[in-house]
Amino acid sequence: MKDATIPIQDMIYEIRGQKVMLDRDLAKLYGVELKALNQAAKRNIGRFPSDFMFRLTDEEWKNLRSHFVTFSKDNRKYKSFTGFYMQLYSSCI
């Protein structure tokens, strides 16, 4: 079986001039379910600045999704986590 490991740098995108990771990729990286990651973000929202996470606009999602075959039928707009908050977030999950 082929190794399905994805390099971290391939999970980082530049959106709104910031380096971000999608919630689905962050969940994979930490080995948790997407639902659990988003629940932890909601429960701990006060621990982070307001710009640590944002939901992609329709246009941002459309542009990003066009890069990935696997996203073609996925209409869910993912949240993105910014900068070093990706690392700090690990303390919440």
N, CA, C and O of each residue as an XYZ file, in Angstrom:
372
protein
N       0.841     -1.186      0.000
C       0.000      0.000      0.000
C       0.883      1.245      0.000
O       1.878      1.305      0.721
N       0.525      2.211     -0.789
C       1.287      3.450     -0.898
C       1.100      4.308      0.353
O      -0.006      4.403      0.885
N       2.181      4.932      0.819
C       2.118      5.799      1.984
C       1.329      7.060      1.626
O       1.634      7.727      0.637
N       0.329      7.379      2.422
C      -0.536      8.522      2.135
C      -0.113      9.769      2.901
O      -0.910     10.695      3.052
N       1.109      9.811      3.381
C       1.585     10.955      4.135
C       1.665     12.189      3.238
O       2.200     12.126      2.131
N       1.135     13.298      3.719
C       1.184     14.560      2.987
C       2.123     15.493      3.733
O       1.935     15.730      4.927
N       3.137     16.030      3.049
C       4.038     16.973      3.717
C       3.263     18.182      4.252
O       2.345     18.683      3.602
N       3.645     18.636      5.436
C       2.952     19.758      6.065
C       2.933     20.985      5.158
O       1.929     21.694      5.095
N       4.030     21.237      4.460
C       4.064     22.427      3.605
C       2.996     22.385      2.516
O       2.603     23.430      1.997
N       2.524     21.194      2.166
C       1.451     21.077      1.177
C       0.077     21.337      1.783
O      -0.917     21.389      1.058
N       0.008     21.500      3.103
C      -1.261     21.788      3.785
C      -1.365     23.267      4.152
O      -2.370     23.693      4.720
N      -0.349     24.040      3.836
C      -0.340     25.458      4.194
C      -0.620     26.277      2.944
O       0.018     26.095      1.907
N      -1.580     27.178      3.062
C      -2.000     28.011      1.943
C      -1.870     29.466      2.334
O      -1.871     29.801      3.518
N      -1.760     30.324      1.349
C      -1.759     31.757      1.640
C      -3.109     32.324      1.236
O      -3.499     32.297      0.068
N      -3.807     32.836      2.234
C      -5.121     33.438      2.030
C      -5.159     34.737      2.823
O      -4.775     34.772      3.992
N      -5.618     35.787      2.190
C      -5.680     37.118      2.824
C      -4.308     37.559      3.315
O      -4.192     38.266      4.316
N      -3.277     37.136      2.606
C      -1.921     37.535      2.957
C      -1.357     36.821      4.174
O      -0.318     37.220      4.699
N      -2.030     35.767      4.630
C      -1.579     35.015      5.806
C      -1.382     33.553      5.449
O      -2.082     33.016      4.591
N      -0.436     32.915      6.103
C      -0.252     31.477      5.970
C      -1.300     30.817      6.853
O      -1.403     31.120      8.042
N      -2.078     29.910      6.262
C      -3.161     29.259      7.003
C      -3.192     27.765      6.702
O      -2.643     27.299      5.704
N      -3.848     27.035      7.589
C      -4.165     25.625      7.366
C      -5.665     25.472      7.506
O      -6.289     26.109      8.354
N      -6.240     24.619      6.664
C      -7.669     24.330      6.773
C      -7.913     23.451      7.991
O      -7.046     22.676      8.394
N      -9.089     23.576      8.564
C      -9.417     22.773      9.739
C      -9.305     21.287      9.457
O      -8.876     20.531     10.328
N      -9.678     20.848      8.268
C      -9.608     19.414      7.941
C      -8.165     18.917      7.950
O      -7.903     17.791      8.373
N      -7.221     19.747      7.484
C      -5.817     19.359      7.475
C      -5.225     19.380      8.882
O      -4.415     18.525      9.240
N      -5.639     20.364      9.668
C      -5.168     20.446     11.048
C      -5.661     19.246     11.848
O      -4.926     18.711     12.679
N      -6.890     18.822     11.607
C      -7.432     17.640     12.285
C      -6.621     16.402     11.903
O      -6.299     15.587     12.768
N      -6.288     16.252     10.626
C      -5.454     15.124     10.191
C      -4.097     15.154     10.873
O      -3.602     14.134     11.353
N      -3.508     16.335     10.908
C      -2.176     16.497     11.499
C      -2.161     16.095     12.969
O      -1.216     15.450     13.424
N      -3.200     16.469     13.719
C      -3.278     16.153     15.143
C      -3.937     14.810     15.423
O      -3.999     14.374     16.572
N      -4.430     14.153     14.376
C      -5.011     12.832     14.552
C      -6.339     12.838     15.285
O      -6.636     11.920     16.048
N      -7.143     13.879     15.054
C      -8.462     13.972     15.674
C      -9.516     14.121     14.585
O      -9.198     14.466     13.446
N     -10.763     13.861     14.938
C     -11.850     14.057     13.991
C     -12.081     15.550     13.788
O     -11.875     16.351     14.700
N     -12.504     15.908     12.606
C     -12.776     17.309     12.278
C     -13.789     17.912     13.249
O     -13.634     19.047     13.699
N     -14.809     17.152     13.559
C     -15.838     17.630     14.480
C     -15.231     17.964     15.850
O     -15.571     18.985     16.449
N     -14.340     17.107     16.340
C     -13.701     17.338     17.642
C     -12.827     18.581     17.611
O     -12.799     19.350     18.572
N     -12.116     18.779     16.512
C     -11.259     19.955     16.385
C     -12.099     21.232     16.421
O     -11.754     22.187     17.117
N     -13.187     21.244     15.678
C     -14.036     22.441     15.638
C     -14.752     22.681     16.961
O     -14.973     23.830     17.342
N     -15.116     21.613     17.669
C     -15.726     21.773     18.995
C     -14.709     22.372     19.973
O     -15.054     23.238     20.778
N     -13.458     21.909     19.901
C     -12.415     22.446     20.776
C     -12.182     23.924     20.479
O     -11.983     24.717     21.399
N     -12.204     24.296     19.205
C     -12.033     25.705     18.839
C     -13.151     26.545     19.430
O     -12.906     27.629     19.960
N     -14.365     26.053     19.342
C     -15.524     26.774     19.865
C     -15.454     26.921     21.386
O     -15.735     27.988     21.931
N     -15.073     25.828     22.064
C     -14.977     25.850     23.532
C     -13.878     26.774     24.033
O     -13.998     27.342     25.118
N     -12.800     26.935     23.253
C     -11.632     27.687     23.709
C     -11.441     28.999     22.961
O     -10.334     29.538     22.939
N     -12.485     29.517     22.356
C     -12.386     30.707     21.518
C     -11.779     31.898     22.271
O     -11.096     32.719     21.661
N     -12.011     32.003     23.556
C     -11.487     33.110     24.350
C      -9.990     33.046     24.605
O      -9.398     34.029     25.053
N      -9.368     31.906     24.327
C      -7.933     31.741     24.578
C      -7.069     32.299     23.452
O      -5.847     32.376     23.581
N      -7.701     32.685     22.353
C      -6.955     33.114     21.174
C      -7.442     34.469     20.695
O      -8.578     34.859     20.963
N      -6.571     35.195     19.977
C      -7.015     36.467     19.395
C      -8.103     36.216     18.339
O      -8.243     35.102     17.833
N      -8.846     37.239     18.025
C      -9.968     37.084     17.098
C      -9.549     36.666     15.696
O     -10.363     36.133     14.943
N      -8.297     36.899     15.337
C      -7.857     36.573     13.975
C      -7.179     35.213     13.857
O      -6.557     34.930     12.833
N      -7.282     34.360     14.883
C      -6.599     33.059     14.803
C      -7.322     32.100     13.867
O      -6.731     31.119     13.414
N      -8.579     32.366     13.572
C      -9.366     31.476     12.736
C     -10.381     32.313     11.966
O     -10.947     33.265     12.503
N     -10.603     31.953     10.712
C     -11.673     32.600      9.956
C     -12.258     31.618      8.959
O     -11.598     30.673      8.526
N     -13.508     31.863      8.606
C     -14.188     31.037      7.603
C     -13.919     31.667      6.248
O     -13.984     32.885      6.085
N     -13.614     30.811      5.278
C     -13.338     31.297      3.938
C     -14.596     31.880      3.298
O     -15.703     31.385      3.512
N     -14.409     32.936      2.514
C     -15.525     33.488      1.751
C     -15.829     32.526      0.604
O     -15.042     31.625      0.316
N     -16.963     32.723     -0.041
C     -17.313     31.883     -1.189
C     -16.231     31.945     -2.258
O     -15.858     30.918     -2.824
N     -15.729     33.131     -2.536
C     -14.706     33.301     -3.575
C     -13.385     32.634     -3.168
O     -12.748     31.978     -3.992
N     -12.972     32.795     -1.910
C     -11.746     32.139     -1.437
C     -11.880     30.624     -1.530
O     -10.956     29.934     -1.960
N     -13.035     30.116     -1.125
C     -13.268     28.679     -1.169
C     -13.244     28.176     -2.607
O     -12.655     27.134     -2.894
N     -13.883     28.915     -3.511
C     -13.910     28.530     -4.924
C     -12.493     28.488     -5.499
O     -12.141     27.545     -6.208
N     -11.691     29.489     -5.204
C     -10.308     29.528     -5.688
C      -9.472     28.397     -5.115
O      -8.701     27.764     -5.837
N      -9.616     28.145     -3.845
C      -8.841     27.087     -3.202
C      -9.291     25.713     -3.685
O      -8.464     24.855     -3.994
N     -10.576     25.514     -3.747
C     -11.132     24.225     -4.145
C     -10.724     23.846     -5.563
O     -10.589     22.661     -5.871
N     -10.531     24.818     -6.415
C     -10.168     24.535     -7.800
C      -8.802     23.858     -7.922
O      -8.488     23.300     -8.974
N      -7.993     23.899     -6.877
C      -6.670     23.275     -6.881
C      -6.707     21.796     -6.541
O      -5.709     21.099     -6.724
N      -7.838     21.300     -6.049
C      -7.897     19.945     -5.537
C      -9.019     19.139     -6.156
O     -10.181     19.544     -6.109
N      -8.684     18.023     -6.724
C      -9.677     17.123     -7.305
C     -10.612     16.609     -6.223
O     -11.818     16.508     -6.451
N     -10.081     16.282     -5.047
C     -10.894     15.696     -3.977
C     -11.908     16.673     -3.409
O     -12.855     16.247     -2.748
N     -11.744     17.958     -3.643
C     -12.689     18.948     -3.155
C     -13.839     19.187     -4.125
O     -14.755     19.947     -3.811
N     -13.813     18.561     -5.284
C     -14.755     18.912     -6.343
C     -16.227     18.803     -5.931
O     -17.047     19.593     -6.397
N     -16.577     17.852     -5.076
C     -17.975     17.689     -4.667
C     -18.207     18.164     -3.241
O     -19.299     17.993     -2.701
N     -17.210     18.748     -2.639
C     -17.294     19.177     -1.251
C     -17.681     20.652     -1.210
O     -16.874     21.515     -1.557
N     -18.900     20.945     -0.793
C     -19.368     22.326     -0.763
C     -19.228     22.984      0.604
O     -19.590     24.148      0.775
N     -18.710     22.247      1.571
C     -18.529     22.796      2.915
C     -17.426     23.838      2.885
O     -16.357     23.603      2.321
N     -17.684     24.989      3.491
C     -16.644     26.006      3.581
C     -15.831     25.757      4.841
O     -16.353     25.837      5.953
N     -14.583     25.462      4.666
C     -13.721     25.142      5.790
C     -13.274     26.393      6.524
O     -13.216     27.487      5.963
N     -12.963     26.199      7.788
C     -12.336     27.258      8.573
C     -10.841     27.172      8.313
O     -10.313     26.107      7.993
N     -10.174     28.291      8.452
C      -8.728     28.270      8.318
C      -8.116     28.836      9.597
O      -8.648     29.766     10.203
N      -7.001     28.258      9.984
C      -6.295     28.663     11.193
C      -5.003     29.343     10.777
O      -4.292     28.849      9.902
N      -4.696     30.468     11.395
C      -3.578     31.298     10.965
C      -2.311     31.052     11.764
O      -2.346     30.608     12.912
N      -1.186     31.355     11.119
C       0.143     31.441     11.717
C       0.473     30.455     12.801
O       0.095     29.285     12.742
N       1.188     30.947     13.798
C       1.643     30.040     14.853
C       0.512     29.587     15.749
O       0.722     28.739     16.616
N      -0.684     30.129     15.565
C      -1.825     29.656     16.333
C      -2.153     28.214     15.993
O      -2.816     27.518     16.762
N      -1.680     27.769     14.828
C      -1.847     26.354     14.472
C      -1.147     25.492     15.509
O      -1.661     24.443     15.900
N       0.034     25.932     15.961
C       0.793     25.189     16.964
C       0.160     25.327     18.341
O       0.007     24.338     19.057
N      -0.205     26.536     18.711
C      -0.810     26.762     20.017
C      -2.117     26.010     20.172
O      -2.480     25.597     21.274
N      -2.815     25.835     19.078
C      -4.106     25.164     19.109
C      -3.997     23.742     19.628
O      -4.953     23.207     20.190
N      -2.833     23.125     19.441
C      -2.669     21.734     19.880
C      -2.906     21.581     21.381
O      -3.242     20.488     21.836
N      -2.742     22.642     22.152
C      -2.970     22.554     23.594
C      -4.452     22.466     23.947
O      -4.802     22.172     25.090
N      -5.315     22.719     22.979
C      -6.758     22.705     23.229
C      -7.407     21.378     22.869
O      -8.528     21.101     23.297
N      -6.713     20.551     22.085
C      -7.349     19.314     21.643
C      -6.716     18.105     22.284
O      -7.132     16.977     22.021
